[in-house]
Amino acid sequence: MSAKSANEKALWKRIAEHGIIYATEIVARLPERLLMSVVEPRLREGIVWKEGADFISKVVKLLHRNWTSLHPNVRRRFAENLFGHNMLESGEKRRKTTEILGDYPLIMVVSPTMKCNLRCTGCYSFNYDRNDAISTERLDRLYTECEALGIMFIVVSGGEPYIRPDTLELFARHPHLLFMTYTNGTIIAERKLAGKLAELGNVIPCVSVEGFEKETDQRRGKGTHGKIRRAMKMMKDAGMLFGFSATPMRHNNELLCSDAFLEYHIDPSCRI
């Protein structure tokens, strides 16, 4: 490819990205009733299970209602990466590579470390080798390979992802990837990472909880719940897109299904 052709391709790519961003901003400012009149029928057609369609519908409504409160970089990266790089660009890449490699997943799950700053009851990570098995260079190459294959959504598990000093640096090196991290939230609070993550814009932390304060501290250690709530407030104030995750067990199964539990965690602006 000539330098002129490469420059033209890059220019059209930038134009397409900006078009996606502007279109998203316009759609986000439509009245909710008008937006959902378009979205709902397509959800019902495309998703077989009513519960699944209901869930996605609620996510769309939450995003719509909170869109303007998100940091500009979060809005930009979410629109670019989800709609542009993930839905449009990755499709072209996958068509070329599946002819050679066969079919492969749209999402990659990686655990860069099994180290953790907590010792939660029953957690599997403590049964693994405490040394990091993936170097910074190898992880960087892995993310680059994902981009080449059109795998644009990366779930980062652990251990605790933010215990690695290179985590944010690697997220910054790959702005076209959308990262969802499973985290206990304490390091985000202690190191005040929310502002930096909002500036990156391509990271969606999901903070692990067991229920309310009693249930969370009982499994994760006294004071953990307070740090989680502090981390959530910091992420809300920074304009981040974040959520929570919970593991149903015998002692909290009913609690996790309650409206009170969901409302408690939606209150600090958990959106996923």
C-alpha positions in Angstrom: 0.0 0.0 0.0 1.4 3.4 -1.0 1.8 6.2 1.5 -1.0 8.2 -0.2 -3.4 5.2 0.1 -2.5 4.6 3.7 -3.1 8.3 4.5 -6.4 8.3 2.7 -7.5 5.2 4.6 -6.5 6.7 7.9 -8.4 9.9 7.1 -11.6 8.1 6.2 -11.2 6.0 9.4 -11.0 9.2 11.5 -14.0 10.6 9.7 -16.0 7.4 10.4 -15.0 7.5 14.1 -16.1 11.1 14.5 -19.3 10.3 12.7 -20.1 7.6 15.1 -19.3 9.8 18.1 -21.5 12.7 16.8 -24.3 10.2 16.0 -24.2 8.7 19.4 -24.3 12.1 21.1 -27.4 13.1 19.0 -29.1 9.8 19.8 -28.3 10.2 23.5 -30.2 13.5 23.5 -33.4 12.1 22.0 -36.4 11.8 24.2 -36.4 8.4 25.9 -39.8 7.5 24.5 -38.7 8.2 21.0 -35.4 6.3 21.4 -37.1 3.2 22.9 -39.8 3.2 20.2 -37.0 2.5 17.8 -34.8 0.2 20.0 -37.4 -1.9 21.7 -38.9 -3.6 18.6 -35.4 -4.6 17.4 -34.5 -5.9 20.8 -37.6 -8.1 20.9 -36.9 -9.4 17.4 -33.2 -10.1 18.0 -33.3 -11.6 21.5 -35.4 -14.8 21.9 -35.7 -14.7 25.7 -37.9 -12.0 27.1 -35.8 -11.6 30.2 -32.7 -11.0 28.1 -34.5 -8.3 26.0 -35.8 -6.7 29.3 -32.3 -6.6 30.7 -30.7 -5.0 27.6 -33.7 -2.5 27.5 -32.9 -1.4 31.0 -29.2 -1.0 30.2 -30.0 1.2 27.3 -32.3 3.3 29.4 -29.7 3.7 32.2 -27.1 4.7 29.6 -29.4 7.2 28.0 -30.4 8.8 31.3 -26.8 9.0 32.5 -24.9 9.7 29.2 -24.2 13.4 29.7 -22.9 12.7 33.2 -20.1 10.5 31.9 -16.6 11.9 31.3 -16.2 13.0 27.6 -13.4 10.4 27.1 -15.7 7.6 28.5 -18.4 8.6 26.0 -16.0 8.9 23.2 -14.2 5.5 23.8 -17.5 3.7 24.4 -19.0 5.0 21.2 -15.8 4.4 19.1 -14.9 1.0 20.5 -18.3 -0.6 20.9 -20.0 0.7 17.7 -16.9 1.5 15.5 -14.1 -0.9 16.3 -16.2 -3.7 17.8 -19.3 -3.8 15.6 -18.0 -2.4 12.3 -14.2 -2.7 12.0 -13.9 -6.0 13.7 -16.4 -7.6 11.4 -14.1 -6.9 8.4 -11.1 -8.2 10.2 -12.9 -11.4 11.3 -14.2 -12.1 7.7 -10.6 -12.3 6.5 -9.1 -14.3 9.4 -11.9 -16.8 9.9 -11.2 -18.1 6.4 -7.7 -19.1 7.7 -8.3 -19.8 11.4 -11.9 -20.8 11.5 -14.5 -19.3 13.8 -13.3 -17.8 17.1 -14.8 -15.9 20.0 -15.7 -12.2 20.0 -14.5 -11.7 23.6 -11.3 -12.7 25.3 -11.0 -13.3 29.1 -7.5 -13.0 30.6 -6.2 -13.2 34.1 -2.9 -11.3 34.1 -2.2 -12.1 37.7 -3.4 -14.3 40.5 -2.1 -12.0 43.2 -4.6 -10.2 45.3 -4.5 -7.7 48.3 -7.5 -9.5 49.9 -8.0 -13.1 51.1 -11.7 -13.7 50.6 -13.3 -16.9 52.0 -13.4 -19.6 49.3 -11.7 -17.6 46.6 -10.0 -19.8 43.9 -7.2 -17.4 43.3 -5.3 -18.3 46.5 -4.9 -21.9 45.2 -2.8 -20.7 42.3 0.9 -19.8 41.9 1.4 -16.2 43.3 3.9 -15.3 40.6 2.6 -13.5 37.5 2.6 -15.9 34.6 2.3 -13.2 31.9 4.9 -10.6 31.4 4.1 -7.0 30.4 5.6 -7.7 27.0 3.6 -10.8 26.4 0.4 -9.2 27.6 1.0 -6.2 25.4 1.5 -8.6 22.4 -1.6 -10.5 23.3 -3.8 -7.3 23.2 -2.2 -6.4 19.9 -3.1 -9.8 18.5 -6.7 -9.3 19.7 -6.9 -6.0 17.8 -5.5 -7.8 14.6 -8.1 -10.5 15.0 -11.0 -8.2 15.6 -11.4 -9.2 19.3 -12.1 -5.8 20.7 -13.7 -6.6 24.1 -11.4 -7.9 26.8 -12.5 -9.1 30.2 -9.7 -8.8 32.7 -10.0 -11.1 35.8 -7.6 -12.2 38.4 -6.6 -12.1 41.2 -6.9 -8.4 41.4 -6.0 -6.7 38.1 -5.1 -3.3 39.7 -2.4 -4.9 41.8 -0.2 -5.0 38.7 1.7 -1.7 38.2 1.5 -2.0 34.4 -2.3 -2.4 34.2 -3.2 1.2 33.4 -0.2 1.6 31.1 -1.4 -1.4 29.0 -4.9 0.0 28.8 -3.4 3.2 27.6 -1.4 1.5 24.9 -4.6 -0.1 23.5 -7.2 2.7 23.3 -9.2 0.8 20.6 -9.9 -2.1 23.0 -12.7 -2.0 25.5 -11.7 -3.5 28.9 -14.0 -4.8 31.6 -12.2 -5.5 34.8 -13.4 -7.7 37.7 -12.0 -6.0 40.8 -12.5 -5.9 44.5 -12.4 -2.0 44.2 -10.1 -1.4 47.2 -7.0 -0.4 45.2 -9.1 1.9 43.0 -10.1 3.7 46.3 -6.7 3.6 48.0 -4.7 4.8 45.0 -7.4 7.1 43.7 -7.4 5.6 40.3 -10.9 6.8 39.2 -9.7 10.0 37.6 -7.0 8.2 35.6 -9.4 5.5 34.5 -11.9 8.1 33.4 -9.2 9.9 31.3 -8.4 6.6 29.6 -12.1 6.1 28.9 -11.8 2.5 27.7 -12.1 0.7 31.1 -15.3 -0.5 32.8 -14.6 -1.8 36.3 -17.1 -4.3 37.8 -16.7 -4.3 41.6 -17.3 -7.6 43.4 -19.8 -7.5 46.3 -21.6 -10.1 48.4 -24.6 -8.1 49.4 -24.7 -5.2 51.9 -21.9 -4.3 54.4 -22.4 -7.3 56.6 -22.3 -9.9 53.8 -19.4 -8.2 52.0 -17.2 -7.7 55.0 -17.9 -11.2 56.3 -16.4 -12.7 53.2 -13.9 -10.1 52.1 -12.6 -8.6 55.4 -13.7 -5.9 57.8 -13.7 -2.4 56.2 -13.8 -3.7 52.6 -17.4 -2.6 52.1 -16.5 1.0 53.1 -13.6 1.0 50.6 -15.9 -0.3 47.8 -18.5 2.4 48.5 -15.7 5.0 48.4 -14.4 3.6 45.1 -17.9 3.8 43.6 -18.3 7.4 44.7 -14.9 8.3 43.2 -15.9 6.6 39.9 -19.3 8.3 39.9 -17.7 11.7 40.5 -15.1 11.1 37.8 -17.8 10.2 35.3 -16.9 6.6 34.8 -19.0 3.8 33.5 -18.8 1.0 36.1 -20.9 -1.8 37.7 -20.9 -4.5 40.2 -20.7 -8.3 40.2 -22.0 -10.7 42.8 -21.7 -14.5 43.4 -25.0 -16.2 44.6 -24.4 -18.5 47.5 -26.6 -20.2 50.1 -26.4 -17.3 52.5 -27.1 -14.5 50.1 -29.1 -16.0 47.2 -32.4 -14.4 48.2 -30.7 -11.1 49.0 -29.1 -10.8 45.6 -32.6 -11.2 44.0 -34.1 -8.4 46.0 -35.0 -5.0 44.7 -33.4 -3.5 47.8 -30.0 -4.9 46.9 -30.2 -3.7 43.3 -31.3 -0.3 44.2 -28.6 0.0 46.8 -25.9 -0.5 44.2 -27.6 1.4 41.4 -27.7 4.4 43.8 -24.0 5.3 43.4 -24.5 5.1 39.6 -23.6 1.5 38.9 -24.8 1.1 35.3 -23.9 -2.5 34.5 
